Amino acid sequence: MDATMLARYGGLPVVARIVLGFYDRVLSSDDLKSYFAGADMRRLVDHQARFIASLMGGPASYTGEYLREVHAHLDIDATAFEAMMGLLEESLREARFAAADVEAIMADMRARAPYVVTRAPA
């Protein structure tokens, strides 16, 4: 039986390191850092790492409704969401994920946009 993508890349500890690098990029972005003002980044990194690990074949972590609930107050628009996705993709590629695996993770993330994007286009 084939190993999950998560197992192939070294499990949750590897994903957590990638997510740390991802949030370094996010917090360096003038367009995105305001979304995280006052956030418990340690907790956020843990949640995001578990979420991405679930997309890679790990245990399911968060439902669409949960994602909608935790993002509702952030007033995220599609532009900010896509900027985040671009930084995540950079982080995965930098970690030398195979192109097909990056594409699969990004497709799964973008499929959840309706739960995260809360502000209609202007």
A tleap script that builds the chain and sets N, CA, C and O, in Angstrom:
source leaprc.protein.ff14SB
mol = sequence {
  NMET ASP ALA THR MET LEU ALA ARG TYR GLY
  GLY LEU PRO VAL VAL ALA ARG ILE VAL LEU
  GLY PHE TYR ASP ARG VAL LEU SER SER ASP
  ASP LEU LYS SER TYR PHE ALA GLY ALA ASP
  MET ARG ARG LEU VAL ASP HIE GLN ALA ARG
  PHE ILE ALA SER LEU MET GLY GLY PRO ALA
  SER TYR THR GLY GLU TYR LEU ARG GLU VAL
  HIE ALA HIE LEU ASP ILE ASP ALA THR ALA
  PHE GLU ALA MET MET GLY LEU LEU GLU GLU
  SER LEU ARG GLU ALA ARG PHE ALA ALA ALA
  ASP VAL GLU ALA ILE MET ALA ASP MET ARG
  ALA ARG ALA PRO TYR VAL VAL THR ARG ALA
  PRO CALA
}
set mol.1.N position { 0.839 -1.181 0.000 }
set mol.1.CA position { 0.000 0.000 0.000 }
set mol.1.C position { 0.886 1.247 0.000 }
set mol.1.O position { 1.905 1.297 0.690 }
set mol.2.N position { 0.484 2.253 -0.784 }
set mol.2.CA position { 1.256 3.489 -0.853 }
set mol.2.C position { 1.132 4.273 0.440 }
set mol.2.O position { 0.069 4.316 1.059 }
set mol.3.N position { 2.229 4.889 0.836 }
set mol.3.CA position { 2.217 5.744 2.026 }
set mol.3.C position { 1.465 7.036 1.686 }
set mol.3.O position { 1.429 7.460 0.531 }
set mol.4.N position { 0.882 7.637 2.687 }
set mol.4.CA position { 0.225 8.925 2.464 }
set mol.4.C position { 1.277 9.965 2.099 }
set mol.4.O position { 2.467 9.784 2.357 }
set mol.5.N position { 0.823 11.040 1.503 }
set mol.5.CA position { 1.716 12.152 1.209 }
set mol.5.C position { 2.363 12.639 2.502 }
set mol.5.O position { 3.548 12.971 2.524 }
set mol.6.N position { 1.585 12.680 3.569 }
set mol.6.CA position { 2.105 13.116 4.862 }
set mol.6.C position { 3.276 12.240 5.299 }
set mol.6.O position { 4.309 12.756 5.726 }
set mol.7.N position { 3.124 10.944 5.198 }
set mol.7.CA position { 4.194 10.027 5.592 }
set mol.7.C position { 5.416 10.170 4.678 }
set mol.7.O position { 6.552 10.112 5.148 }
set mol.8.N position { 5.188 10.354 3.394 }
set mol.8.CA position { 6.298 10.487 2.443 }
set mol.8.C position { 7.177 11.694 2.745 }
set mol.8.O position { 8.383 11.664 2.499 }
set mol.9.N position { 6.579 12.751 3.276 }
set mol.9.CA position { 7.347 13.971 3.546 }
set mol.9.C position { 7.844 14.076 4.980 }
set mol.9.O position { 8.493 15.062 5.328 }
set mol.10.N position { 7.564 13.101 5.810 }
set mol.10.CA position { 8.137 13.107 7.149 }
set mol.10.C position { 7.191 13.446 8.274 }
set mol.10.O position { 7.626 13.617 9.413 }
set mol.11.N position { 5.900 13.550 7.984 }
set mol.11.CA position { 4.912 13.716 9.034 }
set mol.11.C position { 4.690 15.143 9.496 }
set mol.11.O position { 5.168 16.104 8.894 }
set mol.12.N position { 3.953 15.244 10.579 }
set mol.12.CA position { 3.543 16.536 11.129 }
set mol.12.C position { 4.721 17.450 11.481 }
set mol.12.O position { 4.616 18.655 11.253 }
set mol.13.N position { 5.833 16.948 12.021 }
set mol.13.CA position { 6.941 17.865 12.332 }
set mol.13.C position { 7.458 18.612 11.097 }
set mol.13.O position { 7.803 19.790 11.185 }
set mol.14.N position { 7.512 17.938 9.962 }
set mol.14.CA position { 7.971 18.585 8.732 }
set mol.14.C position { 6.948 19.629 8.292 }
set mol.14.O position { 7.315 20.745 7.924 }
set mol.15.N position { 5.677 19.272 8.331 }
set mol.15.CA position { 4.626 20.212 7.943 }
set mol.15.C position { 4.659 21.434 8.867 }
set mol.15.O position { 4.498 22.561 8.400 }
set mol.16.N position { 4.863 21.225 10.146 }
set mol.16.CA position { 4.922 22.348 11.088 }
set mol.16.C position { 6.069 23.301 10.738 }
set mol.16.O position { 5.905 24.517 10.837 }
set mol.17.N position { 7.216 22.772 10.336 }
set mol.17.CA position { 8.344 23.640 9.950 }
set mol.17.C position { 8.001 24.440 8.693 }
set mol.17.O position { 8.351 25.615 8.586 }
set mol.18.N position { 7.321 23.806 7.754 }
set mol.18.CA position { 6.912 24.511 6.537 }
set mol.18.C position { 5.922 25.616 6.884 }
set mol.18.O position { 6.011 26.724 6.356 }
set mol.19.N position { 4.987 25.314 7.765 }
set mol.19.CA position { 3.985 26.300 8.167 }
set mol.19.C position { 4.641 27.472 8.903 }
set mol.19.O position { 4.217 28.616 8.735 }
set mol.20.N position { 5.652 27.207 9.702 }
set mol.20.CA position { 6.392 28.305 10.354 }
set mol.20.C position { 6.996 29.239 9.307 }
set mol.20.O position { 6.890 30.460 9.420 }
set mol.21.N position { 7.625 28.662 8.295 }
set mol.21.CA position { 8.196 29.468 7.214 }
set mol.21.C position { 7.125 30.227 6.446 }
set mol.21.O position { 7.325 31.378 6.057 }
set mol.22.N position { 5.996 29.578 6.232 }
set mol.22.CA position { 4.863 30.208 5.561 }
set mol.22.C position { 4.410 31.441 6.344 }
set mol.22.O position { 4.223 32.508 5.759 }
set mol.23.N position { 4.232 31.305 7.649 }
set mol.23.CA position { 3.780 32.446 8.438 }
set mol.23.C position { 4.847 33.524 8.560 }
set mol.23.O position { 4.503 34.691 8.745 }
set mol.24.N position { 6.122 33.183 8.463 }
set mol.24.CA position { 7.163 34.218 8.387 }
set mol.24.C position { 6.925 35.080 7.148 }
set mol.24.O position { 7.036 36.304 7.202 }
set mol.25.N position { 6.600 34.431 6.040 }
set mol.25.CA position { 6.305 35.168 4.805 }
set mol.25.C position { 5.059 36.028 4.974 }
set mol.25.O position { 5.043 37.199 4.593 }
set mol.26.N position { 4.019 35.437 5.549 }
set mol.26.CA position { 2.756 36.147 5.736 }
set mol.26.C position { 2.960 37.387 6.598 }
set mol.26.O position { 2.474 38.469 6.267 }
set mol.27.N position { 3.678 37.224 7.702 }
set mol.27.CA position { 3.867 38.339 8.624 }
set mol.27.C position { 4.813 39.402 8.071 }
set mol.27.O position { 4.900 40.503 8.615 }
set mol.28.N position { 5.513 39.074 6.999 }
set mol.28.CA position { 6.368 40.051 6.323 }
set mol.28.C position { 5.617 40.790 5.221 }
set mol.28.O position { 6.141 41.740 4.639 }
set mol.29.N position { 4.411 40.365 4.939 }
set mol.29.CA position { 3.609 40.968 3.875 }
set mol.29.C position { 2.784 42.132 4.423 }
set mol.29.O position { 1.976 41.958 5.336 }
set mol.30.N position { 2.994 43.301 3.862 }
set mol.30.CA position { 2.216 44.464 4.293 }
set mol.30.C position { 0.724 44.262 4.050 }
set mol.30.O position { -0.103 44.810 4.779 }
set mol.31.N position { 0.379 43.487 3.039 }
set mol.31.CA position { -1.032 43.261 2.704 }
set mol.31.C position { -1.703 42.239 3.606 }
set mol.31.O position { -2.929 42.227 3.710 }
set mol.32.N position { -0.929 41.384 4.260 }
set mol.32.CA position { -1.520 40.271 5.010 }
set mol.32.C position { -1.312 40.334 6.520 }
set mol.32.O position { -2.123 39.794 7.273 }
set mol.33.N position { -0.263 40.971 6.968 }
set mol.33.CA position { 0.074 40.890 8.390 }
set mol.33.C position { -1.015 41.428 9.305 }
set mol.33.O position { -1.128 40.988 10.449 }
set mol.34.N position { -1.808 42.361 8.828 }
set mol.34.CA position { -2.854 42.928 9.696 }
set mol.34.C position { -3.914 41.897 10.080 }
set mol.34.O position { -4.561 42.042 11.118 }
set mol.35.N position { -4.102 40.874 9.273 }
set mol.35.CA position { -5.064 39.818 9.604 }
set mol.35.C position { -4.649 39.047 10.858 }
set mol.35.O position { -5.472 38.375 11.480 }
set mol.36.N position { -3.380 39.146 11.224 }
set mol.36.CA position { -2.856 38.334 12.315 }
set mol.36.C position { -2.434 39.150 13.534 }
set mol.36.O position { -1.809 38.626 14.456 }
set mol.37.N position { -2.779 40.426 13.529 }
set mol.37.CA position { -2.465 41.276 14.675 }
set mol.37.C position { -3.142 40.707 15.917 }
set mol.37.O position { -4.354 40.490 15.931 }
set mol.38.N position { -2.362 40.473 16.938 }
set mol.38.CA position { -2.892 39.954 18.189 }
set mol.38.C position { -3.178 38.463 18.195 }
set mol.38.O position { -3.667 37.935 19.193 }
set mol.39.N position { -2.886 37.777 17.104 }
set mol.39.CA position { -3.148 36.332 17.038 }
set mol.39.C position { -2.112 35.559 17.854 }
set mol.39.O position { -0.951 35.958 17.946 }
set mol.40.N position { -2.544 34.471 18.430 }
set mol.40.CA position { -1.645 33.546 19.109 }
set mol.40.C position { -0.985 32.712 18.010 }
set mol.40.O position { -1.527 31.689 17.591 }
set mol.41.N position { 0.179 33.150 17.549 }
set mol.41.CA position { 0.807 32.521 16.389 }
set mol.41.C position { 1.214 31.075 16.660 }
set mol.41.O position { 1.166 30.242 15.756 }
set mol.42.N position { 1.602 30.777 17.862 }
set mol.42.CA position { 1.960 29.392 18.178 }
set mol.42.C position { 0.745 28.475 17.965 }
set mol.42.O position { 0.853 27.405 17.368 }
set mol.43.N position { -0.392 28.917 18.460 }
set mol.43.CA position { -1.632 28.149 18.307 }
set mol.43.C position { -2.042 28.081 16.832 }
set mol.43.O position { -2.456 27.030 16.341 }
set mol.44.N position { -1.924 29.200 16.142 }
set mol.44.CA position { -2.292 29.255 14.739 }
set mol.44.C position { -1.420 28.328 13.892 }
set mol.44.O position { -1.927 27.612 13.030 }
set mol.45.N position { -0.124 28.343 14.136 }
set mol.45.CA position { 0.788 27.449 13.403 }
set mol.45.C position { 0.403 25.993 13.656 }
set mol.45.O position { 0.381 25.185 12.727 }
set mol.46.N position { 0.101 25.662 14.900 }
set mol.46.CA position { -0.302 24.290 15.228 }
set mol.46.C position { -1.570 23.901 14.459 }
set mol.46.O position { -1.633 22.823 13.869 }
set mol.47.N position { -2.571 24.774 14.468 }
set mol.47.CA position { -3.828 24.476 13.769 }
set mol.47.C position { -3.601 24.349 12.263 }
set mol.47.O position { -4.104 23.419 11.632 }
set mol.48.N position { -2.849 25.280 11.695 }
set mol.48.CA position { -2.617 25.244 10.250 }
set mol.48.C position { -1.809 24.015 9.854 }
set mol.48.O position { -2.085 23.400 8.824 }
set mol.49.N position { -0.821 23.653 10.653 }
set mol.49.CA position { -0.026 22.454 10.360 }
set mol.49.C position { -0.911 21.212 10.392 }
set mol.49.O position { -0.794 20.349 9.523 }
set mol.50.N position { -1.780 21.114 11.369 }
set mol.50.CA position { -2.684 19.963 11.443 }
set mol.50.C position { -3.666 19.961 10.280 }
set mol.50.O position { -3.996 18.902 9.746 }
set mol.51.N position { -4.129 21.132 9.889 }
set mol.51.CA position { -5.049 21.218 8.766 }
set mol.51.C position { -4.362 20.767 7.478 }
set mol.51.O position { -4.904 19.937 6.747 }
set mol.52.N position { -3.192 21.298 7.198 }
set mol.52.CA position { -2.476 20.908 5.982 }
set mol.52.C position { -2.106 19.431 6.036 }
set mol.52.O position { -2.182 18.738 5.021 }
set mol.53.N position { -1.708 18.942 7.203 }
set mol.53.CA position { -1.407 17.510 7.344 }
set mol.53.C position { -2.631 16.670 7.009 }
set mol.53.O position { -2.503 15.591 6.430 }
set mol.54.N position { -3.812 17.154 7.366 }
set mol.54.CA position { -5.026 16.391 7.038 }
set mol.54.C position { -5.233 16.343 5.528 }
set mol.54.O position { -5.719 15.339 5.006 }
set mol.55.N position { -4.876 17.400 4.825 }
set mol.55.CA position { -4.992 17.409 3.367 }
set mol.55.C position { -3.986 16.461 2.723 }
set mol.55.O position { -4.156 16.029 1.583 }
set mol.56.N position { -2.942 16.151 3.473 }
set mol.56.CA position { -1.890 15.273 2.968 }
set mol.56.C position { -2.108 13.812 3.366 }
set mol.56.O position { -1.219 12.979 3.190 }
set mol.57.N position { -3.273 13.507 3.894 }
set mol.57.CA position { -3.580 12.130 4.255 }
set mol.57.C position { -3.584 11.846 5.734 }
set mol.57.O position { -3.804 10.708 6.149 }
set mol.58.N position { -3.342 12.865 6.538 }
set mol.58.CA position { -3.389 12.700 7.987 }
set mol.58.C position { -4.830 12.712 8.473 }
set mol.58.O position { -5.759 12.799 7.669 }
set mol.59.N position { -5.017 12.627 9.763 }
set mol.59.CA position { -6.381 12.610 10.302 }
set mol.59.C position { -7.129 13.900 9.953 }
set mol.59.O position { -6.557 14.990 9.964 }
set mol.60.N position { -8.397 13.754 9.648 }
set mol.60.CA position { -9.225 14.929 9.351 }
set mol.60.C position { -9.220 15.843 10.562 }
set mol.60.O position { -9.284 15.385 11.703 }
set mol.61.N position { -9.145 17.133 10.303 }
set mol.61.CA position { -9.017 18.036 11.439 }
set mol.61.C position { -10.142 19.055 11.552 }
set mol.61.O position { -10.670 19.259 12.645 }
set mol.62.N position { -10.517 19.691 10.473 }
set mol.62.CA position { -11.470 20.789 10.575 }
set mol.62.C position { -12.531 20.699 9.484 }
set mol.62.O position { -12.215 20.474 8.316 }
set mol.63.N position { -13.773 20.874 9.869 }
set mol.63.CA position { -14.881 20.857 8.908 }
set mol.63.C position { -14.997 22.228 8.241 }
set mol.63.O position { -14.420 23.215 8.697 }
set mol.64.N position { -15.750 22.257 7.163 }
set mol.64.CA position { -16.016 23.515 6.498 }
set mol.64.C position { -16.705 24.509 7.410 }
set mol.64.O position { -16.383 25.697 7.404 }
set mol.65.N position { -17.633 24.035 8.178 }
set mol.65.CA position { -18.346 24.929 9.100 }
set mol.65.C position { -17.407 25.510 10.155 }
set mol.65.O position { -17.526 26.681 10.517 }
set mol.66.N position { -16.485 24.702 10.643 }
set mol.66.CA position { -15.502 25.217 11.602 }
set mol.66.C position { -14.651 26.295 10.940 }
set mol.66.O position { -14.417 27.352 11.527 }
set mol.67.N position { -14.186 26.029 9.717 }
set mol.67.CA position { -13.376 27.018 9.009 }
set mol.67.C position { -14.152 28.321 8.819 }
set mol.67.O position { -13.597 29.407 8.987 }
set mol.68.N position { -15.430 28.210 8.471 }
set mol.68.CA position { -16.258 29.407 8.303 }
set mol.68.C position { -16.355 30.178 9.631 }
set mol.68.O position { -16.234 31.402 9.659 }
set mol.69.N position { -16.569 29.459 10.696 }
set mol.69.CA position { -16.725 30.080 12.016 }
set mol.69.C position { -15.470 30.836 12.446 }
set mol.69.O position { -15.562 31.970 12.916 }
set mol.70.N position { -14.302 30.222 12.288 }
set mol.70.CA position { -13.080 30.859 12.785 }
set mol.70.C position { -12.593 31.992 11.885 }
set mol.70.O position { -11.802 32.827 12.323 }
set mol.71.N position { -13.054 32.033 10.633 }
set mol.71.CA position { -12.621 33.095 9.733 }
set mol.71.C position { -13.652 34.208 9.576 }
set mol.71.O position { -13.342 35.249 8.997 }
set mol.72.N position { -14.859 34.014 10.073 }
set mol.72.CA position { -15.964 34.949 9.835 }
set mol.72.C position { -15.635 36.384 10.236 }
set mol.72.O position { -16.019 37.317 9.531 }
set mol.73.N position { -14.952 36.574 11.322 }
set mol.73.CA position { -14.678 37.924 11.828 }
set mol.73.C position { -13.512 38.622 11.132 }
set mol.73.O position { -13.244 39.790 11.415 }
set mol.74.N position { -12.822 37.943 10.242 }
set mol.74.CA position { -11.604 38.495 9.658 }
set mol.74.C position { -11.817 39.320 8.390 }
set mol.74.O position { -10.900 40.015 7.954 }
set mol.75.N position { -12.998 39.259 7.796 }
set mol.75.CA position { -13.312 40.056 6.616 }
set mol.75.C position { -12.291 39.826 5.501 }
set mol.75.O position { -11.741 40.776 4.942 }
set mol.76.N position { -12.049 38.571 5.191 }
set mol.76.CA position { -11.056 38.181 4.178 }
set mol.76.C position { -11.686 38.263 2.798 }
set mol.76.O position { -12.784 37.755 2.572 }
set mol.77.N position { -10.977 38.911 1.877 }
set mol.77.CA position { -11.461 38.948 0.501 }
set mol.77.C position { -10.653 37.967 -0.356 }
set mol.77.O position { -9.664 37.393 0.100 }
set mol.78.N position { -11.091 37.789 -1.593 }
set mol.78.CA position { -10.443 36.824 -2.485 }
set mol.78.C position { -8.996 37.201 -2.774 }
set mol.78.O position { -8.152 36.321 -2.945 }
set mol.79.N position { -8.702 38.486 -2.832 }
set mol.79.CA position { -7.328 38.925 -3.094 }
set mol.79.C position { -6.400 38.492 -1.965 }
set mol.79.O position { -5.309 37.981 -2.221 }
set mol.80.N position { -6.820 38.689 -0.731 }
set mol.80.CA position { -6.001 38.278 0.415 }
set mol.80.C position { -5.865 36.758 0.454 }
set mol.80.O position { -4.789 36.229 0.734 }
set mol.81.N position { -6.954 36.068 0.172 }
set mol.81.CA position { -6.902 34.604 0.166 }
set mol.81.C position { -5.891 34.116 -0.864 }
set mol.81.O position { -5.078 33.241 -0.568 }
set mol.82.N position { -5.935 34.671 -2.056 }
set mol.82.CA position { -5.002 34.241 -3.107 }
set mol.82.C position { -3.560 34.616 -2.765 }
set mol.82.O position { -2.632 33.881 -3.103 }
set mol.83.N position { -3.371 35.743 -2.105 }
set mol.83.CA position { -2.022 36.108 -1.668 }
set mol.83.C position { -1.487 35.079 -0.679 }
set mol.83.O position { -0.326 34.677 -0.751 }
set mol.84.N position { -2.347 34.659 0.245 }
set mol.84.CA position { -1.949 33.614 1.200 }
set mol.84.C position { -1.620 32.319 0.460 }
set mol.84.O position { -0.631 31.655 0.771 }
set mol.85.N position { -2.446 31.967 -0.512 }
set mol.85.CA position { -2.208 30.734 -1.259 }
set mol.85.C position { -0.886 30.801 -2.017 }
set mol.85.O position { -0.168 29.805 -2.109 }
set mol.86.N position { -0.568 31.960 -2.553 }
set mol.86.CA position { 0.711 32.117 -3.245 }
set mol.86.C position { 1.895 31.901 -2.310 }
set mol.86.O position { 2.886 31.273 -2.685 }
set mol.87.N position { 1.786 32.426 -1.094 }
set mol.87.CA position { 2.869 32.248 -0.123 }
set mol.87.C position { 2.962 30.802 0.349 }
set mol.87.O position { 4.057 30.290 0.582 }
set mol.88.N position { 1.825 30.151 0.490 }
set mol.88.CA position { 1.860 28.733 0.858 }
set mol.88.C position { 2.507 27.922 -0.252 }
set mol.88.O position { 3.338 27.053 0.011 }
set mol.89.N position { 2.132 28.203 -1.479 }
set mol.89.CA position { 2.726 27.469 -2.601 }
set mol.89.C position { 4.237 27.678 -2.644 }
set mol.89.O position { 4.985 26.725 -2.861 }
set mol.90.N position { 4.692 28.910 -2.442 }
set mol.90.CA position { 6.138 29.175 -2.378 }
set mol.90.C position { 6.794 28.344 -1.284 }
set mol.90.O position { 7.871 27.784 -1.485 }
set mol.91.N position { 6.148 28.266 -0.138 }
set mol.91.CA position { 6.707 27.522 1.000 }
set mol.91.C position { 6.811 26.037 0.689 }
set mol.91.O position { 7.808 25.400 1.029 }
set mol.92.N position { 5.793 25.484 0.048 }
set mol.92.CA position { 5.813 24.056 -0.306 }
set mol.92.C position { 6.881 23.768 -1.353 }
set mol.92.O position { 7.591 22.766 -1.269 }
set mol.93.N position { 6.990 24.645 -2.331 }
set mol.93.CA position { 8.010 24.451 -3.377 }
set mol.93.C position { 9.413 24.584 -2.794 }
set mol.93.O position { 10.317 23.828 -3.148 }
set mol.94.N position { 9.583 25.555 -1.894 }
set mol.94.CA position { 10.889 25.723 -1.241 }
set mol.94.C position { 11.265 24.479 -0.448 }
set mol.94.O position { 12.443 24.134 -0.350 }
set mol.95.N position { 10.267 23.806 0.118 }
set mol.95.CA position { 10.507 22.577 0.882 }
set mol.95.C position { 10.691 21.368 -0.039 }
set mol.95.O position { 10.827 20.236 0.423 }
set mol.96.N position { 10.692 21.627 -1.329 }
set mol.96.CA position { 10.953 20.600 -2.352 }
set mol.96.C position { 9.857 19.545 -2.453 }
set mol.96.O position { 10.129 18.373 -2.713 }
set mol.97.N position { 8.625 19.975 -2.246 }
set mol.97.CA position { 7.501 19.081 -2.505 }
set mol.97.C position { 7.413 18.881 -4.012 }
set mol.97.O position { 7.689 19.799 -4.784 }
set mol.98.N position { 7.034 17.694 -4.422 }
set mol.98.CA position { 6.843 17.405 -5.836 }
set mol.98.C position { 5.730 18.298 -6.387 }
set mol.98.O position { 4.769 18.615 -5.688 }
set mol.99.N position { 5.876 18.692 -7.642 }
set mol.99.CA position { 4.906 19.596 -8.263 }
set mol.99.C position { 3.478 19.062 -8.154 }
set mol.99.O position { 2.555 19.820 -7.859 }
set mol.100.N position { 3.292 17.769 -8.390 }
set mol.100.CA position { 1.943 17.192 -8.319 }
set mol.100.C position { 1.387 17.272 -6.898 }
set mol.100.O position { 0.187 17.478 -6.717 }
set mol.101.N position { 2.231 17.114 -5.903 }
set mol.101.CA position { 1.777 17.205 -4.512 }
set mol.101.C position { 1.418 18.644 -4.151 }
set mol.101.O position { 0.435 18.886 -3.450 }
set mol.102.N position { 2.214 19.596 -4.630 }
set mol.102.CA position { 1.898 21.009 -4.402 }
set mol.102.C position { 0.545 21.321 -5.028 }
set mol.102.O position { -0.303 21.956 -4.401 }
set mol.103.N position { 0.348 20.879 -6.251 }
set mol.103.CA position { -0.915 21.138 -6.943 }
set mol.103.C position { -2.094 20.531 -6.189 }
set mol.103.O position { -3.149 21.156 -6.085 }
set mol.104.N position { -1.925 19.331 -5.669 }
set mol.104.CA position { -3.014 18.670 -4.932 }
set mol.104.C position { -3.346 19.436 -3.652 }
set mol.104.O position { -4.519 19.651 -3.349 }
set mol.105.N position { -2.343 19.841 -2.913 }
set mol.105.CA position { -2.575 20.592 -1.674 }
set mol.105.C position { -3.232 21.926 -1.988 }
set mol.105.O position { -4.182 22.325 -1.313 }
set mol.106.N position { -2.735 22.617 -3.005 }
set mol.106.CA position { -3.287 23.918 -3.351 }
set mol.106.C position { -4.736 23.783 -3.822 }
set mol.106.O position { -5.569 24.625 -3.488 }
set mol.107.N position { -5.042 22.759 -4.577 }
set mol.107.CA position { -6.431 22.549 -5.021 }
set mol.107.C position { -7.342 22.310 -3.824 }
set mol.107.O position { -8.450 22.844 -3.770 }
set mol.108.N position { -6.881 21.510 -2.865 }
set mol.108.CA position { -7.674 21.259 -1.657 }
set mol.108.C position { -7.867 22.545 -0.849 }
set mol.108.O position { -8.949 22.796 -0.319 }
set mol.109.N position { -6.826 23.344 -0.760 }
set mol.109.CA position { -6.940 24.607 -0.028 }
set mol.109.C position { -7.923 25.542 -0.732 }
set mol.109.O position { -8.793 26.134 -0.094 }
set mol.110.N position { -7.778 25.668 -2.042 }
set mol.110.CA position { -8.665 26.578 -2.785 }
set mol.110.C position { -10.113 26.100 -2.768 }
set mol.110.O position { -11.034 26.913 -2.853 }
set mol.111.N position { -10.318 24.814 -2.660 }
set mol.111.CA position { -11.685 24.298 -2.566 }
set mol.111.C position { -12.371 24.768 -1.292 }
set mol.111.O position { -13.598 24.750 -1.200 }
set mol.112.N position { -11.596 25.182 -0.329 }
set mol.112.CA position { -12.156 25.648 0.947 }
set mol.112.C position { -12.316 27.164 1.003 }
set mol.112.O position { -12.717 27.703 2.034 }
set mol.113.N position { -12.014 27.846 -0.074 }
set mol.113.CA position { -12.155 29.304 -0.126 }
set mol.113.C position { -13.537 29.782 0.305 }
set mol.113.O position { -13.623 30.791 1.005 }
set mol.114.N position { -14.624 29.110 -0.077 }
set mol.114.CA position { -15.942 29.598 0.348 }
set mol.114.C position { -16.123 29.653 1.873 }
set mol.114.O position { -16.989 30.376 2.366 }
set mol.115.N position { -15.330 28.910 2.601 }
set mol.115.CA position { -15.413 28.922 4.059 }
set mol.115.C position { -14.522 29.987 4.690 }
set mol.115.O position { -14.688 30.330 5.860 }
set mol.116.N position { -13.585 30.503 3.918 }
set mol.116.CA position { -12.580 31.431 4.436 }
set mol.116.C position { -12.813 32.858 3.946 }
set mol.116.O position { -12.690 33.815 4.710 }
set mol.117.N position { -13.146 32.984 2.681 }
set mol.117.CA position { -13.385 34.306 2.092 }
set mol.117.C position { -14.748 34.786 2.555 }
set mol.117.O position { -15.775 34.176 2.257 }
set mol.118.N position { -14.742 35.893 3.292 }
set mol.118.CA position { -15.987 36.377 3.900 }
set mol.118.C position { -16.428 37.728 3.361 }
set mol.118.O position { -17.522 38.192 3.679 }
set mol.119.N position { -15.592 38.364 2.551 }
set mol.119.CA position { -15.952 39.681 2.007 }
set mol.119.C position { -16.123 39.569 0.500 }
set mol.119.O position { -15.246 39.078 -0.210 }
set mol.120.N position { -17.259 40.030 0.035 }
set mol.120.CA position { -17.557 40.019 -1.395 }
set mol.120.C position { -16.652 41.029 -2.108 }
set mol.120.O position { -16.191 41.995 -1.499 }
set mol.121.N position { -16.403 40.803 -3.389 }
set mol.121.CA position { -15.587 41.764 -4.148 }
set mol.121.C position { -16.230 43.155 -4.129 }
set mol.121.O position { -17.451 43.301 -4.095 }
set mol.122.N position { -15.372 44.153 -4.153 }
set mol.122.CA position { -15.863 45.540 -4.112 }
set mol.122.C position { -16.452 45.955 -5.439 }
set mol.122.O position { -16.912 47.087 -5.584 }
savepdb mol mol.pdb
quit
